[in-house]
Amino acid sequence: MAEHGFDIIPPDAIDSGRATDAYFERTEAALEHADRNPHVVAEVTADQFPDGEFELLAGVKDAAALLADHAVDVDAMPPGRFFDGGPVMRIEGAYREFARLETSLLGFLSHASGMATAARRVRAAAPDSPVLSFGARHVHPSIAAVVERSALLAGLDGFSHVAAGDQIDREASGTMPHALLLCFGRDEQAAAWQAFDAAAGDDVQRIALCDTFTDEVDETLRAADALGDALDGVRLDTTGSRRGDFRHIIREVRWELDAAGHEDVNIFVSGGLGSDDLRELRDVADGFGAGSTISNADPVDFALDIVDVDGEPVSKRGKLSGVKSVYRTADGGHHIGHRAGDAPDDAESLLEPLIRDGDTVDEIDLSLSAAAERADRDASLIGFGSE
């Protein structure tokens, strides 16, 4: 008998702790059988010590929603801060209160932070150009909103996924795919562009896709003739197998547009572009779409480790025992120390109160706009992606 429906873990399974690894259920059973439930401090870390490779924290909003209503205290770095070793989150309470939540907690933080870090590299590669996130098509649709939120947190200017926009309360962007041109057929490109112009709302930019049937220059000039002053820009999404020297193609399109009196028509490019491509093309293109380089980024390899049991420092081999603090100094340095020790001079603590006895507190603004502002400030302070 065929199965029906989508392979999506429902939110109530995440909330209840059912979205966990089986050994956490067995650990809970063993501790309950032994009548043990120690008071622990656990820390979420990727690296023990700084190594100069900063990453951008995301996923904190979902982590807070997961841990709320559990009798724990949580301190966390706010979303949009950069980290380089040491804890990004600390959980304190009876272990059985949150044991089975570890799998989902790490998933929330790991995946979003990996995509946000990749998106910030893209942002740094073309800091003065509009850049949109086009990567939702490369992931399971159940996490499309995570992709787009991570991209916006990192400073990108927009995104393409409609339902993701509904979820994060932002408007999706986009004009036309090759499918529109193909549905009209060869030599009917002008009819396709004109149909788009007639159907789209006034708030939608008229950006014609210009590389479907003939070369980029030919279709660009056809689009300019078809739409005239209504044309805001063209998009080149040439497949890699036909691209050749993409920089030269863009420059040629620009030359011919200017020669035909269309100096105000912008050129946007997309199609498998990474941060190195944006850095190479940012002086000849007016804007970019970045997809798989964001959505396919490796998750940050976070782990959750118990570092204190009933007031006694402890750790597994290879990890650092005891409760820690992390700091940002005025020169952009990232520092780790014992919680009971002295902070470095001229430093701010990066871990802030998030949850107290199951209640989310107000110290951290978890909104997307606040996280994006933090990312901008922190990136500038630490010099992330500077060339």
Helices and strands as residue ranges (DSSP letters): H 11-16, H 22-33, E 39-45, E 55-56, H 60-67, E 72-76, E 82-83, E 87-94, G 95-97, G 99-101, H 102-125, E 131-133, G 136-138, G 141-143, H 144-153, E 158-159, H 162-168, H 178-184, H 189-199, E 207-209, H 216-227, G 228-230, E 233-236, H 240-243, H 246-259, E 266-269, H 275-281, E 287-290, H 292-295, E 303-309, E 312-313, E 324-329, E 334-338, E 347-349, E 352-356, E 359-360, H 368-382
